[in-house]
Amino acid sequence: MVRVGIIGGSGLYELLENPRIVRLDTPFGHCDVQLGELAGEEVAFIPRHGTSHRLPPYKVNYKANLYALNMLEVERIIATNAVGSINPALEPGTIVIPHDFIDMTKCRDVTFYDGETTIKVRGREVSGVVHVSMTPYTYCPEIRASIIEAAEHMGLGVRDGGVYVCTEGNRFETPAEIRAFSILGGDIVGMTGCPEASLARELAICYASISVVTNYAAGVSGAVKLTQGEVIEIFSRKIQDISRLIEETIRRIPKRRECPCKDALSEYLK
């Protein structure tokens, strides 16, 4: 059993000590998982966009990634995302620990439970049409609390809370879209947070995200053209902080789960 899994992107590929690659064949495709040591325990790491960072957000096999961690009996997932700022108060370089999301994606496979497929969760079969709740907490409160405590211990400033808006990509959002997301209550915008978070909940796995603001979203700070290079550059500057934050968080995540996430499938596993 591997207790903690990490799903991340560029710059985190060398996060683990003594890494080895394990290929897992899931019902939804294969997934290469890196297993190694971090914070004194074995940890699983999945590079969301592939080891060569060639998968665009809409082509990421979120279901295979999450199910592979389920096969390893992972209980906790820490994810990282590069995001744009909808809220002008969140300037580039800010680290946000979101507490809720709005899913604006259009074409993604968003559920394990299609009414036909049978999957296994903790060794027990689940099938049919399953409805999981994202309340009372959209993201795991225990992981979120551990991230914030770790950041305080490190003297690293983070924003406790924010609404993550997930868009389809690959293009960046229009100014009109960003204005609409702001009206809906969005604080940050990215392309990888969904359906990752809800798929974790469908497997009763705890999930929380560390989001790094790399830019102001369209129209928030004047008519400045956004480039992918700028996003990568700013995210890269924060890699060391994020790596240390993940390591310190793992040390602080409770070994025993007391959060509601673990009970997401309770009525279906009777």
Buried (B, 14 or more C-beta within 10 A) or exposed (E): EBBBBBBBBBBBBEBBEEBEEEEBEBEBEEBBBBBBEBBEEBBBBBBBBBEEBEBEBBEBBBBBBBBBBBBBBBBBBBBBBBBBBBBEEBEBBBBBBBBBBBBBBEEBEBBBBEEEBEBBBEEEEBBEEBEBEEEEBBBBBBBBBBBBBBBEEBEBEBBBBBBBBBBBBEEBBEEEBBBBBBEEEBBBBBBBBBBBBBBBBBBBBBBBBBBBBBBBBBBBEEEEEBEEEBBBEBBBBBBEBBBBBBBBBBBBBEEEBEBBBBEBBEEBEE
